[in-house]
Amino acid sequence: MTSATLSRATTRLTVPEGSLYGLGNLPYGVYSVDGSEPRVATRLGDVVVDLALLLEDDIFASPSLNAFMAQGHERWADVRSSLRAALEGEVPATAVHQLDEVRLHLPVEVADYVDFYASEHHAANLGRLFRPQNPDPLTPNWKHLPIGYHGRAGTIVVSGTDVVRPSGQRKGPDDATPVFGPSTRLDIEAELAFVVGTGTPLSTPITVEDAERHLFGVALFNDWSARDLQAWEYVPLGPHLGKSFASTMAPWVVPMLALQEAKVPTPRQEPAPLPYLAAAEPWGLDLDLAVSWNGEVVSRPPYREMYWSPAQMLAHQTVNGASARTGDVFASGTISGPAKDSRGAFIELTWGGAEPVQVGGEVRTFLEDGDEVVITASAPGADGVRIGFGEARGRIVPARQT
Amino acid sequence: MTSATLSRATTRLTVPEGSLYGLGNLPYGVYSVDGSEPRVATRLGDVVVDLALLLEDDIFASPSLNAFMAQGHERWADVRSSLRAALEGEVPATAVHQLDEVRLHLPVEVADYVDFYASEHHAANLGRLFRPQNPDPLTPNWKHLPIGYHGRAGTIVVSGTDVVRPSGQRKGPDDATPVFGPSTRLDIEAELAFVVGTGTPLSTPITVEDAERHLFGVALFNDWSARDLQAWEYVPLGPHLGKSFASTMAPWVVPMLALQEAKVPTPRQEPAPLPYLAAAEPWGLDLDLAVSWNGEVVSRPPYREMYWSPAQMLAHQTVNGASARTGDVFASGTISGPAKDSRGAFIELTWGGAEPVQVGGEVRTFLEDGDEVVITASAPGADGVRIGFGEARGRIVPARQT
């Protein structure tokens, strides 16, 4: 058989019963095989399909989704239709790889990264833990604006990347002076990251109504947090080294176009937001997340409980005239529900370490070296078939020697 | 005369007496003429010299300094030597343009941007204004670590770009609820931006001693700040919309290699910093800045008064294992000296608006539409010739209609 024949060989793909990666999902990622140049792919069942080969379009022969995302919302819809049609027909065999035979890369070249704080349960829990002297656990601004801050774009890593325990300064309430060393309160924050597909120039805010046309998709996200570093550094200008050492992003970006069935109203917003944040029907997403700690599910954060919607977060970010760019990523902040076993950060789950949890027969408060955390999620899709989001996985390795 | 002859025509350049842009400076910028593709240049006296043509090296036929910066410290030194030698000889006439005939662009493709808070005078003044209830104007962490936070890389604009007055939420102490509208307390922060030339991978901190090998250069910077937006939003996660609408960077990056004569000890650091921030001889920079408000110099901030050194800021940023990238920019925070007329932000200069200043016969507290601010600086150079930094200029234009 010649290579010319080989390259024309085709195959038909089938989706395993119960798969979260059916034709209603079609997430976007970036893969390589055996050290090849990274290229854009989708996932169907347990295979990865090269989009440049499938659709004969070189925009996908690219190491990130950015070039495709920059083409805009109508193009995203067109490609999604073409993709579905192509996957239902004969697929070039060279385009298909088994999931476990490829390497998955960070799917987005991240421009600016903002982390929000959109869960009322999380914000209230952190308020009780960090600022117990305050009668109201929420700061006075919390229900008026989606609080957010910029984080480090350059340290967003793809799922599976080991996380080296960060070192830094901390000062306990009884310490006379700060000490330096590996973090002793290393934590997670189970979040969703929203990927901006098309931006706007300076002084052109994105309205709540227009936000969805700019939002390309959603990825699972773990905003690893060194609570001891954060507590000492964060007044008055916010978190820095307590967060900037690493954030883990899932390799698959699920398009907003796949999530139409997952839209649900946000919790009631009272007091009513200012007009620029008002939406006729503010929408959240009905994702069920699961946080596994060393293989044991310790929490099931419900995204539907998030107070501020992604559209409100994007509108807020740009209302001051800040431009947005293809590849901007903003994350939701920790997703915590009202129940203890729905809290998306260990500082809440263990109440600042005061209430340890059992994990695989061992007692845990914060993360120990060798611990692994995996965040997964699913959401309602079309035709009653659920949609998956891959995973955001990371293992803690010991602090480097200093 | 044929074009072939023309392209071989050469000229000898002379530097006007007293110029701040002599052979001891040689800053790097990016220019275009008549809509041509932007390319890297240096400035000598009042002319701009194209480096790709001068040095016959295509790395400079690039719209930013990043590719050159990524080549590393030894290459920076080599190019500086070559550049000086070339400029002392016959220079291709096609490489030379009058400064007022070119357009200058943002010189750096900015990766991550961090803003520090390294002036003790500024931090103490802001503490007195923002947190008057606290007996100590400095937060307890201030003398132990250089406080910093990430800002928006995508809204760093080149000098000369108009700044549209930002809108957002504010809530005065007597307001029952927040209101939305154009900022009424629009301010500047006169700063220096440090440009990272070469980074490090994850988990490879840059030491204080090594920092200078990673630092490419320095540019004037104005971190425009909407104080009313900032005051309402910044607790607990730091500034966001109060800063993210625009930051102005000078078009010229003065290489660290030009600033050897400008190195001076920082103010005494007491208590002694933790070992990772300790330096045998922590060095600051002896820059004299000037802030002009509608053509009148209202402040002369002295960079030599800054408490934390650039090397300490870079070491701190990476000590937790955060990687650094070519094009990372970190700014010093407002440069304020001890004297009232050396304060680098108008909120300090006018004491929160309580002590207006006279500007060109008019009374000012914060910025009004049409106001223009220009920040300039000079520093000691070799052979007693001072070095200039171009300017960070911006004019306030009215808020967009909402």
Interface residues (C-beta under 8 A of the other chain):
Chain A: A111 D112 Y113 V114 Y117 F130 R131 T139 P140 N141 H144 L145 I147 G148 Y149 H150 G151 R152 A153 G154 T155 V157 V164 P166 S167 G168 Q169 K171 T177 P178 V179 F180 G199 L202 S203 A226 L229 W232 E233 Y234 V235 P236 L237 G238 P239 H240 L241 G242 S244 F245 A246 P271 L274 P275 Y276 H316 Q317 V319 N320 G321 A322 S323 A324 R325 D328 R400 T402
Chain B: A111 D112 Y113 V114 Y117 F130 R131 T139 P140 N141 H144 L145 I147 G148 Y149 H150 G151 R152 A153 G154 T155 V157 V164 P166 S167 G168 Q169 K171 T177 P178 V179 F180 G199 L202 S203 A226 L229 W232 E233 Y234 V235 P236 L237 G238 P239 H240 L241 G242 S244 F245 A246 P271 L274 P275 Y276 H316 Q317 V319 N320 G321 A322 S323 A324 R325 D328 R400 T402
